[in-house]
Amino acid sequence: MKNLTALICGMVFGLGIALSGMINPAKVINFFDLAGTFDPSLAFVMGGALVTAFIGYRIIFGRRSAPYLAAAFSLPSKTEIDRSLIGGSALFGIGWGIVGFCPGGAIPALGIGGLDTVVFIVSMCAGLLIARWLKPNPRLFTRAA
């Protein structure tokens, strides 16, 4: 049941990304081009996601002590901002601005094909493996049971 729920959630997310046009790297890059072909639609997509998540979290955490399909919520225990968080965030932002893809948009974009999407996903996976190799910390790369 957990896998089916995850599949349905992923499909809804991918459909939303596709309908909003965020699988098109040019649309994302235009958001960052303030002096040229600026397109504010990404801000509306992110704003809608933030409002939805805010309301959803308030409802779920206010009414439930555990998720429907797990014994407990899996929340991060680390609260400090460190070099890894800042560096990873910076790399993500730079890559997103240069390429126009983030993992959330690239995976649904596989559905329309394109070599650039495949190259991005392969490069992303290679980066994950290199990060694991450079900083072996099993807590960072394992899911809570």
Order of alpha helices (4+ residues) and beta strands (2+ residues): alpha-alpha-alpha-alpha-alpha-alpha-alpha
